[in-house]
């Protein structure tokens, strides 16, 4: 589980065509990290937030803090928001 530390720009998913700005997540919104696409540019994470399913580009990942006690049971705990570091 993660939480935004400031307003975060969201984008359209790159698998749907050209990436365009789509909306903004408010500060302190919790988001579950769904999938991460580390191939090509921009790298994107798909997240499930209160606002719904959103896509966040890599340059915004540092705007999230991990909330380790709120991780889903059985998931592999992340050590940082550098989501492509193991790729």
TITOR-431773 format. One record per residue (C-alpha): chain; x, y, z. Coordinates in steps of 0.001 Angstrom, whole numbers. Layout:
# residues N
+--------+---------+---------+---------+
: chaine :       X :       Y :       Z :
+--------+---------+---------+---------+
:      A :       X :       Y :       Z :
...
+--------+---------+---------+---------+
This chain:
# residues 87
+--------+---------+---------+---------+
: chaine :       X :       Y :       Z :
+--------+---------+---------+---------+
:      A :       0 :       0 :       0 :
:      A :    1205 :    3519 :    -717 :
:      A :      50 :    7070 :     -49 :
:      A :     572 :   10286 :   -2005 :
:      A :    2651 :   12920 :    -218 :
:      A :    1542 :   15739 :   -2537 :
:      A :    -760 :   16237 :   -5532 :
:      A :     249 :   13710 :   -8232 :
:      A :    -401 :   13963 :  -11979 :
:      A :   -2015 :   10877 :  -13530 :
:      A :   -1868 :    9837 :  -17177 :
:      A :   -3557 :    7610 :  -19706 :
:      A :   -2074 :    4116 :  -19917 :
:      A :     578 :    3836 :  -22625 :
:      A :    -891 :     539 :  -23856 :
:      A :   -3964 :    2520 :  -24984 :
:      A :   -2087 :    4956 :  -27265 :
:      A :    -155 :    8199 :  -26759 :
:      A :     296 :    9088 :  -23079 :
:      A :   -1674 :   12183 :  -22073 :
:      A :   -2276 :   13930 :  -18748 :
:      A :   -5523 :   12583 :  -17316 :
:      A :   -6099 :   13929 :  -13803 :
:      A :   -4602 :   14622 :  -10396 :
:      A :   -4512 :   12578 :   -7204 :
:      A :   -5030 :   14608 :   -4045 :
:      A :   -2394 :   14546 :   -1288 :
:      A :   -2704 :   11731 :    1286 :
:      A :   -4675 :    9418 :   -1007 :
:      A :   -3989 :    5713 :    -475 :
:      A :   -3215 :    3627 :   -3558 :
:      A :   -2589 :     -74 :   -4072 :
:      A :      89 :    -775 :   -6676 :
:      A :   -1389 :   -3019 :   -9355 :
:      A :    1121 :   -3543 :  -12153 :
:      A :    4280 :   -1833 :  -13352 :
:      A :    5418 :   -1473 :  -16968 :
:      A :    9200 :   -1002 :  -17050 :
:      A :    9591 :   -1519 :  -20813 :
:      A :   10006 :    1607 :  -22924 :
:      A :    9193 :    5171 :  -22000 :
:      A :    7472 :    6378 :  -19991 :
:      A :    7643 :    3692 :  -17344 :
:      A :    4240 :    3527 :  -15662 :
:      A :    2571 :    2014 :  -12624 :
:      A :   -1095 :    1107 :  -12660 :
:      A :   -2611 :    1873 :   -9252 :
:      A :   -5983 :    1438 :   -7609 :
:      A :   -6761 :    4583 :   -5615 :
:      A :   -9868 :    6150 :   -4127 :
:      A :  -10139 :    8023 :   -7453 :
:      A :  -10217 :    4674 :   -9304 :
:      A :   -7658 :    2950 :  -11516 :
:      A :   -4941 :    5423 :  -12518 :
:      A :   -1602 :    5362 :  -14337 :
:      A :    1357 :    7174 :  -12768 :
:      A :    4581 :    7872 :  -14661 :
:      A :    7946 :    7026 :  -13105 :
:      A :    8864 :   10681 :  -12475 :
:      A :    5958 :   10833 :   -9959 :
:      A :    6748 :    7617 :   -8031 :
:      A :    8882 :    9484 :   -5480 :
:      A :    5698 :   11367 :   -4499 :
:      A :    4389 :    8198 :   -2834 :
:      A :    5366 :    6733 :     536 :
:      A :    4975 :    3060 :    1308 :
:      A :    2636 :    2048 :    4143 :
:      A :    4097 :   -1373 :    4910 :
:      A :    1648 :   -2335 :    7719 :
:      A :   -1220 :   -1976 :    5217 :
:      A :     163 :   -4381 :    2595 :
:      A :   -2156 :   -7184 :    1514 :
:      A :   -1394 :  -10469 :    3323 :
:      A :     954 :  -12674 :    1335 :
:      A :    2351 :   -9933 :    -909 :
:      A :    6061 :   -9350 :   -1364 :
:      A :    6910 :   -6190 :     626 :
:      A :    8487 :   -3406 :   -1417 :
:      A :   11569 :   -1675 :     -40 :
:      A :   11143 :    1551 :   -2042 :
:      A :    9029 :    3206 :   -4719 :
:      A :   11805 :    2540 :   -7257 :
:      A :    9466 :      10 :   -8837 :
:      A :   11691 :    -959 :  -11785 :
:      A :   14883 :   -1510 :   -9760 :
:      A :   14613 :   -5313 :   -9887 :
:      A :   13980 :   -5387 :  -13652 :
+--------+---------+---------+---------+
